[in-house]
Amino acid sequence: LLFLVGTVSCTLFLAVNGLYSASDDVIELTPTNFNKEVIQSDSLWLVEFYAPWCGHCQRLTPEWKKAATALKGVVKVGAVDADKHQSLGGQYGVRGFPTIKIFGANKNKAEDYQGGRTSDAIVDAALSALRSLVKERLSGRSGGYSSGKQGRESGGGNKKDVIELTDDSFDKNVINSDDVWMVEFYAPWCGHCKNLEPEWAAAATEVKEQTKGKVKLAAVDATVNQMLASRYGIRGFPTIKIFQKGEDPVDYDGGRTRSDIVARALDLFSDNAPPPELLEIISEDVLKSTCDAHQLCIISVLPHILDTGASGRNSYLDVMLKMAEKYKKKMWGWLWTEAGAQSDLESSLGIGGFGYPAMAAVNARKMKFALLKGSFSEQGINEFLRELSVGRGSTAPVGGGAFPKIHSVEPWDGKDGELPVEDDIDLSDVDLDDLDKDEL
């Protein structure tokens, strides 16, 4: 049986599991129709990004349908199966389900909906957003570069999130920054630059939101700031360079659309992001919150502390941390427990009492798991995870079809274990001479 992950498994799993149908007033959105229906529309849109297996999404469905019917002809209400269409979910930074976004006047800057999950709350938020949109149109509000002095006049999105850099401001902002910078060198008269400008502006806003400002998009007028243009050998326009702390700048040679730029920025962000946390399973909440939030959770069962001591355990944890770093783009969860601490969990994963250290990769949606068959080493685990990441490897159902009871335990204190202290036997009241006589 293949261990199906990623798009393949989603396609097979979702074929019979959509939450909305053509008879609903909810408009089903896909990568094929999203741009035409939402981005190019003058209407206000409320869009739910959902996964059919998600319980919260299932509970929201009737309320979302009711709101769509009430708002028909006033506000558009749509839904994206973001498990099936992961590219669309990724484009808008969807990390959990359901995520609801409001697409208003600036379609390239969707707002997160944080309100209640009832139809009343959804309708109230939609009407409030609609009122804001109409007032913006009435005031004729428009955007511009933060400095504006270089006179890039083409139309397009709000440019407030593009940081304008000069010969004087470049080094202090970029060179020693812990953030990643994507810098466009442009000339005001350049036609390709004018075509890129609205895409760059829209991407800047989206990247700022999705990376919490850790990746920045900037612009340099190379005709005015000739010292910078000379330093970086700018020969044509636009030229885009990527600056990361401690590394030489590299040319960005990808596509020039907003989605291309955002995709590269998110890759840079994940490359520089810290690895996921490695958590000890000390409660049911730790296991469930980690496994429910990630496509796979990687669970290691390490030998008892008395078998390895602190140094031995830490060497196993170091291997796991290295693998978590290597595979961090996969957005997997990482957990560990001590042998015997969660014996029910071990049994449900076919580990059960022997062969430590052990590792299982669990798909909590399908309640299936795969076991590490090779060595618990960087090489062995890497081969195991690489097979999983391309959808190969044998799996089995989790015993009982659900996670078993998880015991609350004290977290490891980082120290060597101690054998339990045996009670001393007090022999002071025993006459050993009498004992010897009796035995004789």
C-alpha positions in Angstrom: 0.0 0.0 0.0 1.5 3.3 -1.0 1.8 6.1 1.6 0.0 8.8 -0.2 0.8 12.3 0.8 0.6 15.7 -0.8 -1.4 16.4 -3.9 -1.9 12.8 -4.9 -3.6 11.8 -1.7 -5.7 14.9 -1.6 -7.0 14.3 -5.1 -8.0 10.7 -4.3 -9.4 11.6 -0.9 -11.4 14.6 -2.0 -13.0 13.2 -5.1 -16.2 12.4 -3.1 -15.9 14.9 -0.3 -16.7 18.5 -1.4 -18.7 20.6 1.1 -20.5 22.7 -1.5 -22.4 22.0 -4.7 -23.7 23.9 -7.7 -27.2 24.2 -6.1 -25.7 26.4 -3.3 -25.4 30.2 -3.4 -21.7 29.7 -2.5 -19.6 30.1 -5.6 -16.9 27.4 -5.8 -13.6 28.9 -6.7 -10.5 27.2 -8.2 -7.2 28.3 -9.6 -8.9 28.3 -13.0 -11.6 30.8 -12.2 -10.3 32.7 -9.1 -8.6 35.5 -11.0 -11.5 36.2 -13.3 -14.2 35.8 -10.6 -12.5 37.5 -7.6 -9.4 39.5 -8.6 -10.9 41.2 -11.7 -14.3 41.7 -10.1 -15.7 45.0 -8.8 -17.7 43.2 -6.2 -16.8 42.7 -2.6 -16.0 39.0 -2.0 -16.0 36.8 1.2 -13.9 33.7 0.5 -13.6 30.6 2.7 -10.6 28.4 2.3 -11.5 25.0 3.7 -10.6 21.3 3.8 -13.4 18.7 3.5 -11.9 16.6 6.4 -11.8 19.6 8.8 -14.5 19.4 11.5 -14.6 23.2 12.0 -15.2 23.6 8.2 -18.0 21.1 8.3 -19.7 22.9 11.1 -19.3 26.2 9.3 -20.8 25.0 6.0 -24.6 25.5 6.8 -23.9 29.0 8.2 -21.7 29.9 5.2 -24.5 28.7 2.8 -27.1 30.7 4.8 -25.0 33.9 4.7 -24.4 33.4 0.9 -28.2 33.2 0.3 -28.8 36.3 2.4 -26.1 38.3 0.7 -27.0 37.2 -2.8 -26.8 40.1 -5.3 -25.1 42.3 -2.6 -21.8 40.6 -1.7 -20.2 37.6 -3.4 -19.6 34.6 -1.2 -17.2 31.9 -2.4 -15.3 28.8 -1.1 -12.0 27.3 -2.1 -11.2 23.6 -1.4 -7.6 24.6 -0.3 -6.7 21.0 0.3 -7.4 20.1 -3.3 -6.1 23.4 -4.6 -3.0 23.9 -2.4 -1.4 26.4 -4.7 -4.3 28.8 -4.2 -4.3 28.3 -0.4 -0.5 28.8 -0.4 -0.8 32.0 -2.5 -2.9 33.6 0.3 -0.9 32.2 3.2 -3.6 29.7 4.4 -2.1 27.7 7.3 -5.2 26.4 8.9 -8.9 25.7 8.2 -11.2 27.3 7.8 -9.6 30.6 6.8 -11.9 33.4 5.7 -10.6 36.4 3.7 -12.4 39.5 2.6 -11.4 40.8 -0.9 -12.5 44.5 -1.0 -11.3 47.5 -3.0 -7.7 46.3 -3.3 -8.1 42.7 -4.4 -4.3 42.2 -4.0 -4.6 42.9 -0.3 -7.2 40.6 1.2 -8.2 41.1 4.9 -8.5 38.2 7.4 -12.0 37.8 8.8 -11.7 37.2 12.6 -15.4 37.4 13.5 -17.9 34.8 14.7 -18.8 31.6 12.7 -22.5 32.3 12.6 -24.4 33.5 9.5 -25.4 36.6 11.4 -21.8 37.5 12.3 -20.7 36.8 8.7 -23.4 39.0 7.2 -22.7 41.8 9.6 -19.0 41.8 8.7 -19.8 41.7 5.0 -22.1 44.7 5.2 -19.5 46.6 7.3 -16.8 45.8 4.7 -19.2 46.9 1.9 -19.8 50.2 3.7 -16.0 50.8 3.9 -15.5 50.0 0.2 -18.2 52.4 -0.9 -16.7 55.2 1.3 -13.3 54.6 -0.2 -14.7 55.0 -3.7 -16.5 58.1 -2.6 -13.3 59.7 -1.2 -11.3 58.6 -4.3 -8.6 57.2 -2.2 -5.5 56.0 -4.1 -2.0 54.7 -3.2 1.6 55.7 -4.1 5.2 54.9 -3.3 6.2 55.7 0.3 8.6 58.4 -0.9 6.9 59.1 -4.2 9.7 61.5 -5.2 11.0 59.5 -8.1 7.7 59.9 -10.0 6.8 56.3 -11.0 3.4 57.2 -12.3 1.9 54.0 -13.8 -1.4 52.8 -12.3 -1.8 49.6 -10.4 -2.0 48.5 -6.8 -1.1 50.4 -3.7 2.7 50.8 -3.6 3.0 51.7 0.1 4.7 48.4 1.0 7.5 48.9 -1.5 10.5 50.4 0.3 12.3 53.1 -1.7 16.0 52.9 -1.2 18.8 55.4 -2.1 22.6 55.6 -2.1 22.4 57.0 1.5 19.8 54.6 3.0 20.7 51.3 1.3 23.5 50.0 3.5 21.9 50.7 6.9 18.7 49.1 5.8 19.8 46.1 3.8 23.4 45.0 4.3 23.3 44.1 8.0 19.7 43.3 8.1 18.5 39.9 9.5 15.7 40.1 7.0 15.7 39.0 3.3 15.6 41.8 0.8 14.4 41.6 -2.8 15.5 44.8 -4.5 14.4 46.0 -7.9 16.7 48.4 -9.7 14.6 50.4 -12.2 14.7 53.4 -14.5 11.6 55.7 -14.7 11.6 55.7 -18.5 11.8 51.9 -18.8 8.7 50.2 -20.2 9.4 46.8 -18.7 9.8 48.5 -15.3 6.4 50.2 -15.7 4.9 46.8 -16.5 6.5 45.2 -13.5 5.5 48.0 -11.1 1.9 47.0 -10.2 3.0 43.4 -9.8 5.9 44.3 -7.6 3.6 46.6 -5.5 1.0 43.9 -5.1 3.6 41.3 -4.2 5.2 43.6 -1.7 2.0 43.8 0.3 1.3 40.1 0.2 4.9 39.2 1.1 4.9 41.6 4.0 1.7 40.0 5.4 2.7 36.4 4.8 6.3 36.6 6.1 5.4 39.1 9.0 7.9 41.5 7.4 10.8 39.1 7.3 11.1 39.4 3.5 11.0 42.9 2.2 10.5 44.2 -1.4 12.3 47.4 -2.2 13.0 49.6 -5.2 16.0 51.7 -6.3 15.9 54.3 -9.0 19.2 53.4 -10.7 19.3 56.6 -12.8 19.5 58.7 -9.6 21.4 56.4 -7.3 24.3 55.7 -9.6 26.7 54.6 -6.8 24.5 51.6 -6.1 23.9 50.9 -9.8 27.7 50.9 -10.3 28.4 48.8 -7.1 26.1 46.0 -8.2 26.9 46.2 -11.9 23.4 47.1 -13.1 23.4 47.1 -16.9 19.7 46.7 -17.8 16.3 47.4 -16.3 14.6 46.1 -14.3 17.2 44.1 -12.5 16.1 42.3 -9.3 18.7 41.2 -6.7 18.2 39.2 -3.5 20.2 40.2 -0.4 20.6 37.9 2.6 22.9 38.5 5.6 26.3 37.1 5.2 25.9 36.1 1.5 26.7 37.8 -1.8 23.6 39.1 -3.6 22.2 36.9 -6.3 20.1 37.8 -9.3 16.4 37.0 -9.3 15.6 35.5 -12.7 12.1 34.2 -12.1 8.8 35.3 -13.5 7.6 38.9 -13.3 4.0 38.3 -12.1 2.9 38.9 -8.5 2.4 35.1 -7.9 5.9 34.3 -9.2 7.5 37.0 -7.0 5.5 35.9 -4.0 6.3 32.2 -4.5 10.1 33.0 -4.6 9.7 35.3 -1.5 8.0 32.5 0.4 10.8 30.1 -0.6 13.3 32.5 0.7 11.3 32.9 3.9 11.0 29.2 4.6 14.8 28.8 3.8 15.5 31.3 6.6 12.7 30.3 9.0 13.6 28.4 12.1 13.0 24.7 12.1 9.7 23.4 13.6 9.6 22.8 17.4 10.5 19.4 18.6 8.0 18.7 21.4 7.8 16.0 24.0 4.4 14.2 24.3 3.6 15.2 27.9 -0.2 15.4 27.3 -3.0 14.6 24.9 -3.2 18.2 23.9 0.5 18.2 22.6 -0.1 15.2 20.4 -3.5 16.2 19.0 -2.7 19.9 18.4 0.5 19.0 16.6 -0.9 16.1 14.5 -4.2 17.8 13.6 -2.3 21.0 12.4 0.1 19.2 10.1 -0.1 16.9 7.2 2.2 14.5 8.9 3.5 14.3 12.4 6.9 12.5 13.0 6.8 10.7 16.3 10.0 9.2 17.8 10.1 6.8 20.8 13.5 7.1 22.4 15.0 4.6 24.8 14.4 5.0 28.6 16.7 7.5 30.2 18.4 4.8 32.3 19.4 3.1 29.0 21.1 6.1 27.4 21.7 8.8 30.0 21.3 12.5 29.1 24.1 12.5 26.5 22.7 9.6 24.6 19.2 11.0 24.6 20.5 14.4 23.4 22.3 12.8 20.5 19.0 11.3 19.3 17.2 14.6 19.8 20.0 16.3 17.8 19.4 13.9 14.9 15.7 14.7 15.0 16.4 18.5 15.0 18.7 18.2 12.0 16.0 16.3 10.1 13.3 18.8 11.2 15.5 21.6 9.8 16.2 19.7 6.5 12.5 19.0 5.9 11.0 22.3 7.4 9.4 23.3 4.1 7.2 20.3 4.4 5.5 21.9 7.5 5.4 18.6 9.4 5.0 18.3 13.2 7.8 16.7 15.3 7.2 14.9 18.6 9.0 12.5 20.9 8.3 10.4 23.9 10.3 8.0 26.2 9.9 4.3 25.8 7.1 3.1 28.1 5.7 6.6 28.9 3.0 6.2 26.2 2.7 2.5 25.8 -0.8 2.6 24.3 0.5 5.0 21.6 3.4 2.7 21.0 1.1 -0.3 20.5 -1.2 1.6 18.1 1.9 2.4 16.0 3.2 -1.1 15.9 6.3 -0.2 18.1 5.1 -1.7 21.4 7.9 -2.6 23.8 11.0 -3.2 21.7 13.4 -1.8 19.1 14.2 1.6 20.5 14.7 4.2 19.2 11.8 4.0 16.8 10.1 6.5 14.5 6.6 6.6 12.9 5.2 9.2 10.5 1.4 9.6 11.1 -1.2 11.0 8.8 -3.8 12.0 11.4 -6.5 12.7 8.8 -6.4 9.2 7.5 -5.2 7.6 10.7 -2.4 5.8 8.8 1.3 5.5 9.7 4.6 4.4 8.3 7.4 3.0 10.4 11.1 3.7 10.0 12.7 0.4 9.0 16.3 1.6 8.6 18.7 3.0 11.2 17.8 5.9 13.5 20.5 8.0 12.0 20.6 11.1 9.7 21.1 8.8 6.7 18.4 6.3 7.7 15.8 8.9 8.7 16.6 11.0 5.6 15.9 8.0 3.3 12.6 7.3 5.2 11.4 10.9 5.0 12.5 11.3 1.4 10.4 8.3 0.4 7.4 9.7 2.3 7.8 13.1 0.7 7.4 11.6 -2.8 4.5 9.5 -1.8 6.2 6.1 -1.4 6.6 3.7 1.5 4.3 1.2 3.1 1.6 2.2 5.6 -0.7 0.6 8.1 -3.8 1.9 9.8 -3.3 3.3 13.4 -4.5 0.6 15.8 -8.1 1.2 16.8 -8.6 3.8 14.1 -7.8 6.7 16.4 -5.1 7.9 18.8 -5.3 6.0 22.1 -5.4 7.6 25.5 -2.4 9.8 26.1 -1.0 9.9 29.7 0.0 13.2 31.2 3.6 13.0 32.3 6.3 15.3 33.7 8.6 16.7 31.0 12.1 15.4 30.9 14.4 17.6 33.2 17.4 17.2 30.9 19.3 15.1 33.5 20.5 11.5 33.7 17.9 9.2 35.2 18.2 7.7 38.7 17.3 4.2 39.8 14.5 4.1 42.4 15.9 4.1 45.9 15.3 0.8 47.7 14.3 0.9 51.4 17.2 0.1 53.7 16.6 -3.0 55.9 17.2 -2.3 59.6 19.0 -5.3 61.1 19.7 -3.7 64.5 17.0 -5.6 66.3 17.8 -9.0 64.9 20.0 -11.3 66.9 22.2 -12.9 64.2 23.6 -15.4 66.7 20.1 -16.8 67.3 19.4 -17.0 63.6 22.5 -19.0 63.2 21.5 -21.4 66.0 18.1 -21.9 64.5 19.5 -22.6 61.1 21.8 -25.2 62.7 
